[in-house]
Each structure stands twice: as C-alpha cells, then as structure tokens.
Amino acid sequence: MRRLLALAIAVTLASPLVAASRVPPPDLLGLTLGMPDHEVRARLERLGKLTEMQPEAGGRKQIWQLRHKRYGTLNLRLNPAFELQWCTVYARRGRLRYTDLGDTTVARKVGRFIWVWNVPAAAGRAAYQVMARGTDPVFASSVALSAPLTRPPGAEPPAAPADSIR
C-alpha cells in the first residue's frame, strides 16, 4: 500500500514536468501532412461538408464547414501530388485555449497573441509547425499545421538591441 501511495505521489509531482515539455501533436483533426487526398476527404466527410474547392497551379485549396464542438471551418491546400500541404482550422469563440494545443512556454511568441511550435523530425515523422493565433490572451481563433517555415540564409531578422540603463 505504501508503494502504491508513493507511486501516486511521484506521478502527481512529475506531471507538471511532463506537461511542461508538451508540444502539439503532428495532426489536426486527424489530418497529417502528406496525407493523400482520398484519406483527407474520408476523414473530413465524417466531420463536415466540403463547401468550396479552388483549383490552383500545382494543387488545390478546399474549404470545409465542420460539425465539431471546437472548430467551425477548415481550410487546406493539397500539393501537386494531391497530398495535404497545410491546413488551418478556425475555432469557435471561447472553445480553444492556447494551452489546449501545447505548452506555450516551449512555443515561440511571434506576435501579441501568436504562438508557434516548431517540432523537429523524429523517428518516422517529418518536422512540422503548429501556429495558433487569436485576439485574446487565453483563447485561440485559429490553428495552422504546416511544414516548418525556414528563412533563406542571411535573412534572419536583426537581433533586438539590448536594453541598457544609462
């Protein structure tokens, strides 16, 4: 009984440490980057209805209206091979906290209410990026899943000057 109690206490104390390194999963509503069009369609037909398809050079965009408690609309782009290139879901008001996606302390804050998680490649999985945006400090308005955005060499933003007291 003491061992069980000690284990329960250890798990309780360790859980904030596990949560502190939590990054968003590599999927959004079950969609993963590189997923073929027929799998994307099969998944989304269970969640909503295709409302618009826009052919583009080398692929196409789609807009879906969702029947989901958290999300209302989903936009996606398929690449020339008709595989998922990126997707963005738009949250229903007050339904998606930034912290529901991942630990914001490990995300990069790139705007007032914009957090970006760049997740490196791991065994059998490509690197990906999740970006959450909103107009509220607690609730996100949208979440995007894409390949990590990279800057060309030499295009890094200049470092901010250090504050000094003079």
Number of C-alpha atoms within 10 A of each C-alpha: 6 7 8 9 10 11 12 12 11 11 12 11 11 11 10 11 10 11 11 13 13 17 19 22 15 18 14 18 13 12 19 21 22 18 15 17 16 11 15 20 16 10 14 20 14 10 16 17 15 17 11 11 14 10 11 12 7 10 16 18 18 16 19 21 20 21 14 13 10 15 21 16 21 23 18 20 22 24 19 13 12 17 20 24 22 22 24 20 24 22 22 17 12 12 13 22 17 23 15 12 18 22 18 19 14 15 21 13 15 11 10 11 17 21 24 22 23 20 18 11 10 8 5 6 10 14 15 22 19 26 23 26 21 21 11 14 12 12 21 27 22 20 24 19 25 21 16 16 9 8 9 7 6 7 8 9 7 7 6 6 6 6 6 5 4 3
